[in-house]
Amino acid sequence: MANRLDCKKRVVEDCIKLSVVDLRAKDIFSMRFKECWISWISDNVNHKVHLSIEESPGQAMALRFSQPSMRCLIEVTSTRPPFGGRRYWFRCPVLNNGVRCGRRTACLYLAPGESIFGCRFCHDLTYTSCQTHDKRVDWLIQHEDSLIEAIRSGNHRRRMLGTKAYCKALTRIRHFYAR
């Protein structure tokens, strides 16, 4: 597997993630809580941030971070899924050229060196798997004759690519029969 340092763009796996799903699991959106503390560990440092929940006109609610190092208001909105219940979303609070992003998202990220949570697009983030995926491996899996030819090849790089495709194909087969 490729090292994250090999990636061209910053990746979400290196960021602190604020997730609607995680907050909902902690019953934050029930409005029984008016404030709480959230914490995370990064670079072996334990960070603890005070979070207060406020009513916000036109929105479901808002989350306010009130630490000296991080002051921001994150609007929370909700939708009603077709089969009932309520789904919560963050509105991205990042300002780009004086205009608030406002993108509806389930996760916000605090990228290294940034001081505000924002969506993947505002922080220009991607996933490690997107940076390390090799389409040639998938192509070889789809073309059996080329896969066999690559494995038998005298070219070391081509043989390694064929071996990687063969291992990936075996893993897919194993997962298929494990169901």
N, C-alpha and C positions, 0 to 999 in steps of 0.2 A: 504494500500500500504506500502511496506517495506521502511524503511528509507535508504537513500544512505549509511549511516554508516554501515548498515548490509551487504553491498556488500563485496565480497571477494577481488575483483580487483578494480583498479581505473576506474571510469566511465567517458565517454565523456561529460556527462551533467555537470560535475564539472570543465571542461576545457574551455579555450577561443578557439573559433572555427574560423578558417579562411576558408571561403568557396568560391570556384570558382563562384558559382551561385550568391552569394551576391556581389562579386566584378564585375561580369558581369552586374548585375542589375544597378550598379553605373557607368557603362560604362567605367570601368578602362582599359579594354583591347582594347579600340578603338584607342589607340596610340595618341589621342588628349591630353591625360594627360601624362605628363612626371614625375609628382610627385604629391603626395597627402598625407593627414594625415588620419590615421584610428584610431578610439578610441573605447574603451570598458570599462566597469565598472566591477571590481571584488573586493570582500571584501570591498565594499563601497569606493574604490579608483578609480578615473578616470584615465585611462592610455591612453596616446596619443603617437602614434609612426609614425615617418616619413617614408614614403614608396616611393621609386623612381622606375620607370619602365625603364628597359634597354634592348637593343637588345642583344641577346645571340646567338652565332653561333650554328646552329643545333637545336635550340629551337625556339619556337614562340617568347618568351621574357623572362625576368627574373624580379623578384621583389626583391629589396634590402631594408632591414630594416637597418637604419643607426642611431639607438639610442645607447648611451653608454651601456645600460643594455641589448641590443638585437642587435647583428650584425650578419646578415646572408643573403645569397643570395638564393632565391627560384626560381628554373627554372620552367617555364611555357611552356607546349607543347600543341599541339592541334591535333584533329582528325576531319575527315569529316564524319558525320553520313550519312547513306544511303539516307535519304530524304533531304539532303542539309544542309547548314549552317556550323557552326564550333563549336566544343565542346572543351573547354579548360580544362587542367589538370595541377595540381601541380606535381612536382617531389620531393619526400621527401628528405630534405637536411641532415637528421640525419646520423652521422657517427657511425657505429657499428664495433668495432675492426679495425678501420682505413679504413673501406670500406663504401662508401656512399650507403644508402638504394636505393634511386632513384625510389622507387615505384610510379607508376602513381596513383593519387588519387584526388578526387574532394574536399576533406576537409583535412586540417591540424589542429592539436590541440596543444595548449600550455598548458601542464599539470601543475598543481600546483607544485612549486619547480623546474620546468624545465626552461631553458633559451632560448630554440629554439623550433620553431614549428616543429612538426613531424606527421607522420601518426599514426593511431591507433595501428599498430603492433609494431612500434619502441617504443612507450610510454607504451605498454602493457595495452591498454585501452579496455573496453567493454561497453555495454549499460546497464543501470539500468534494463531494461526489461529482458535482458538475465540473470541477476543475481536473479531476483525475480519471474520468470516464474515457475509455478508448473505444470508439465506434468500430475500429478494425476488428476487435475481438468479437463483437456482436455479429459483424459481417461474416467472419470465419465460422461462427457457430451455425449460421444459416446456410452455409455452403460447405457441405461435408467433404467434397473432393478437394477443395482449396485448403481445408483444415488439415487433411491427411498430408497433402503436399507440403504445407508449412511445417508440420511436425517432422517430416523426413528431409527437410531442406538442409543443405550444407551451410546456409547463411545462419549464423548464430542468432541474430536479431529476429529473423523470421521464424526460426525454430522456437525461440522463447515466446514469441507472440502466439504461435500455434499451441504451445504448451499451456499458456495462460487461458486461451480460448477453450481448450480441452477441459481444463480444471473447472472453469466457469460452467461449461455444459454439464459436467458431472454433478456439480453442486445444484444446478437447476433440476436435474433428474432426481437427485436425492430428496430435494424439497417437495417435488411433485408427488413422489411415492410416500412421503412422510405424512401427507394429509390424511 
